[in-house]
């Protein structure tokens, strides 16, 4: 199935599921279904979400949501390239409509930012963090350059965090997607993705932890303390009168 065909089918099935529900409820239900489909061993941790799914959709719609999952996975493959954020596009078109400024950065811009920021200097096992990750597009851009990094994403919107962790799972990106307020450092829940070698393939393995159970907050504090001890050398940068850095 081509990417364009998969996207058209993905959207059509979403509309079909939304006949009896609003778009927001249907979209979040699909995210919960996809998380359970990719990590069925997390059913106990997701029992509230799964109970809500059972109440929302009658049994006759089960094949529809399964087809939607398959169409999404084909669309993410992007004709063999991977790293395509089909969930973010659908979310912006049908759910958020820019609510709370939720227009995600276009993927080509994310790719350009990754190139300008890191070029070819990325090394395996290094960490990359996005403190307002949305659906995880900046992390996807970095994964295109080096998949073996450890990725950390955080957002105050749980829907965005679920999109981010699904993008990490479908693209085998290890790391953590944390539902938290990065301004107050208040943490609510985290989704941890580890990779396990099965035969000749690395497969993602998901665990879900509650409030305070996170590696991301520790990483943020370590990064902050490091920057305090090693302040940037602003005398080497061109700046405006207000101290803003000039890029060109």
C-alpha positions as CSV (number, residue, x, y, z in Angstrom):
1,X,0.0,0.0,0.0
2,X,1.4,3.4,-1.0
3,X,1.6,6.2,1.6
4,X,-1.1,8.3,-0.1
5,X,-3.4,5.3,-0.2
6,X,-2.7,4.5,3.4
7,X,-3.4,8.1,4.5
8,X,-6.6,8.3,2.6
9,X,-7.8,5.0,4.2
10,X,-6.6,6.2,7.6
11,X,-8.7,9.4,7.3
12,X,-11.8,7.6,5.9
13,X,-11.8,5.0,8.7
14,X,-11.4,7.8,11.3
15,X,-14.5,9.6,9.8
16,X,-16.4,6.3,10.0
17,X,-15.5,5.8,13.7
18,X,-16.5,9.4,14.4
19,X,-20.1,9.1,13.3
20,X,-21.4,8.4,16.8
21,X,-18.6,10.3,18.7
22,X,-16.9,13.7,18.4
23,X,-13.5,13.9,16.7
24,X,-11.6,14.5,19.9
25,X,-13.0,11.4,21.7
26,X,-12.5,9.2,18.7
27,X,-8.9,10.4,18.2
28,X,-8.0,9.8,21.8
29,X,-9.7,6.4,21.7
30,X,-7.6,5.4,18.7
31,X,-4.4,6.5,20.6
32,X,-5.3,4.2,23.5
33,X,-6.1,1.4,21.1
34,X,-2.8,1.8,19.3
35,X,-0.9,1.8,22.6
36,X,-2.6,-1.4,23.7
37,X,-2.0,-3.0,20.3
38,X,1.7,-2.2,20.4
39,X,2.0,-3.1,24.1
40,X,-0.7,-5.5,25.1
41,X,1.3,-6.4,28.2
42,X,0.4,-2.9,29.6
43,X,-3.3,-3.8,29.7
44,X,-3.4,-3.7,33.5
45,X,-1.9,-0.2,33.5
46,X,-4.3,0.9,30.8
47,X,-7.4,-0.7,32.2
48,X,-9.3,2.6,32.6
49,X,-8.6,3.5,28.9
50,X,-9.6,0.0,27.7
51,X,-12.8,0.1,29.7
52,X,-13.6,3.4,28.1
53,X,-12.9,1.9,24.6
54,X,-15.3,-1.0,25.3
55,X,-18.1,1.5,26.2
56,X,-17.5,3.8,23.3
57,X,-17.5,1.3,20.4
58,X,-19.8,-1.7,19.9
59,X,-18.2,-5.0,18.8
60,X,-19.2,-4.4,15.1
61,X,-16.7,-1.5,15.0
62,X,-13.7,-3.5,16.2
63,X,-12.7,-4.4,12.7
64,X,-12.8,-0.8,11.7
65,X,-10.4,0.4,14.4
66,X,-8.1,-2.5,13.6
67,X,-8.1,-1.5,9.9
68,X,-7.4,2.1,11.0
69,X,-4.4,0.9,13.0
70,X,-3.1,-1.0,10.0
71,X,-3.5,2.0,7.7
72,X,-1.7,4.2,10.2
73,X,1.3,1.8,10.4
74,X,1.5,1.8,6.6
75,X,1.4,5.6,6.5
76,X,4.2,5.9,9.1
77,X,6.4,3.7,6.9
78,X,6.4,6.5,4.3
79,X,7.3,4.2,1.4
80,X,10.1,2.6,3.3
81,X,11.7,5.7,4.8
82,X,9.8,5.8,8.1
83,X,9.5,8.7,10.6
84,X,6.3,10.2,9.2
85,X,4.0,11.8,11.7
86,X,0.6,10.8,10.4
87,X,-1.0,11.2,13.8
88,X,0.1,14.8,14.2
89,X,-1.4,15.7,10.7
90,X,-4.7,14.1,11.5
91,X,-4.8,15.8,15.0
92,X,-4.2,19.3,13.5
93,X,-6.7,18.8,10.7
94,X,-9.6,17.3,12.6
95,X,-9.1,17.8,16.3
96,X,-7.1,20.8,17.5
97,X,-7.7,23.3,14.7
98,X,-4.9,25.3,16.3
99,X,-6.5,25.2,19.8
100,X,-3.9,26.4,22.4
101,X,-1.5,27.1,19.6
102,X,-1.3,23.4,18.6
103,X,0.0,23.8,15.1
104,X,3.0,21.5,15.0
105,X,6.2,22.5,13.2
106,X,6.1,21.2,9.6
107,X,8.4,18.1,9.4
108,X,10.7,19.7,6.7
109,X,11.4,22.6,9.1
110,X,12.2,20.1,11.9
111,X,14.6,18.3,9.6
112,X,16.3,21.6,8.7
113,X,16.6,22.5,12.4
114,X,18.1,19.1,13.2
115,X,20.6,19.6,10.4
116,X,21.6,23.1,11.4
117,X,21.8,22.2,15.1
118,X,23.8,19.0,14.9
119,X,24.9,18.3,11.3
120,X,26.8,15.0,11.3
121,X,28.1,15.3,14.8
122,X,25.6,12.9,16.5
123,X,27.0,9.9,18.2
124,X,25.1,6.7,19.2
125,X,23.9,6.5,22.8
126,X,23.8,10.4,23.2
127,X,20.6,11.9,24.5
128,X,18.3,14.3,22.8
129,X,15.5,16.2,24.6
130,X,12.5,18.3,23.6
131,X,10.8,20.0,26.5
132,X,7.7,20.8,24.5
133,X,7.6,17.9,22.1
134,X,4.0,17.9,20.8
135,X,3.7,14.8,18.7
136,X,7.4,14.3,18.7
137,X,8.4,15.7,15.3
138,X,11.8,17.2,16.4
139,X,12.6,13.8,17.9
140,X,11.7,12.1,14.6
141,X,13.9,14.6,12.8
142,X,16.9,13.7,15.0
143,X,16.1,9.9,14.6
144,X,16.4,10.3,10.9
145,X,20.0,11.4,11.5
146,X,20.9,8.8,14.2
147,X,18.3,6.2,15.3
148,X,20.5,4.9,18.1
149,X,20.2,8.1,20.3
150,X,18.1,8.1,23.5
151,X,15.1,10.3,23.0
152,X,13.4,12.4,25.7
153,X,10.1,14.3,25.1
154,X,7.9,16.2,27.5
155,X,4.6,18.0,27.1
156,X,1.8,19.2,29.3
157,X,-0.9,17.7,27.0
158,X,-1.5,14.0,27.5
159,X,-2.8,13.6,23.9
160,X,0.4,14.9,22.6
161,X,2.5,12.6,24.8
162,X,0.5,9.6,23.5
163,X,1.2,10.6,19.9
164,X,4.9,11.1,20.7
165,X,5.2,7.7,22.4
166,X,3.4,6.0,19.5
167,X,5.8,7.6,17.0
168,X,8.7,6.3,19.1
169,X,7.2,2.8,19.3
170,X,6.4,2.5,15.6
171,X,10.0,3.8,14.7
172,X,11.8,1.8,17.4
173,X,13.2,4.8,19.2
174,X,14.3,4.2,22.8
175,X,13.7,6.8,25.5
176,X,10.9,8.4,27.5
177,X,7.8,10.5,26.7
178,X,6.9,12.4,29.9
179,X,3.5,14.0,30.7
180,X,4.6,16.9,32.8
181,X,4.8,20.7,33.2
182,X,8.4,21.5,32.3
183,X,8.0,25.0,33.7
184,X,7.0,23.9,37.2
185,X,8.7,20.5,36.8
186,X,5.5,18.8,38.0
187,X,5.4,15.2,36.6
188,X,2.2,13.1,36.1
189,X,3.0,10.0,34.0
190,X,5.8,8.6,31.8
191,X,5.9,6.2,28.9
192,X,9.3,4.5,28.7
193,X,10.5,2.7,25.5
194,X,13.3,0.2,25.6
195,X,14.6,-1.9,22.8
196,X,15.0,-5.7,23.0
197,X,16.9,-7.9,20.6
198,X,14.6,-10.7,19.3
199,X,16.4,-12.9,16.9
200,X,18.0,-10.4,14.4
201,X,15.6,-7.5,15.1
202,X,15.3,-4.9,17.8
203,X,11.7,-4.6,19.0
204,X,10.3,-1.8,21.2
205,X,9.1,-2.6,24.8
206,X,6.9,-0.2,26.6
207,X,6.5,0.5,30.4
208,X,4.2,3.1,32.0
209,X,5.1,4.8,35.3
210,X,3.2,7.2,37.5
211,X,3.8,10.6,39.0
212,X,7.4,11.2,40.0
213,X,8.7,8.0,38.3
214,X,10.8,9.6,35.5
215,X,14.3,9.8,34.2
216,X,13.6,12.9,32.3
217,X,13.3,15.3,35.2
218,X,16.7,14.0,36.4
219,X,18.2,14.6,32.9
220,X,16.7,18.1,32.8
221,X,18.2,19.0,36.2
222,X,21.6,17.6,35.2
223,X,21.6,19.6,32.0
224,X,20.6,22.8,33.9
225,X,23.3,22.3,36.5
226,X,25.8,21.7,33.8
227,X,24.9,24.9,32.0
228,X,25.2,26.9,35.2
229,X,28.7,25.6,35.8
230,X,29.7,26.1,32.2
231,X,28.0,29.3,31.0
232,X,28.0,30.0,27.2
233,X,30.8,32.3,26.0
234,X,28.6,35.1,24.8
235,X,31.7,37.2,23.8
236,X,32.2,34.9,20.9
237,X,28.7,35.4,19.6
238,X,27.2,38.4,17.7
239,X,24.3,39.8,19.6
240,X,21.9,42.7,19.3
241,X,21.7,45.5,21.9
242,X,19.1,43.5,23.8
243,X,21.4,40.4,24.0
244,X,19.6,38.4,21.3
245,X,21.9,36.1,19.3
246,X,22.3,36.9,15.6
247,X,22.3,33.8,13.5
248,X,23.5,35.5,10.3
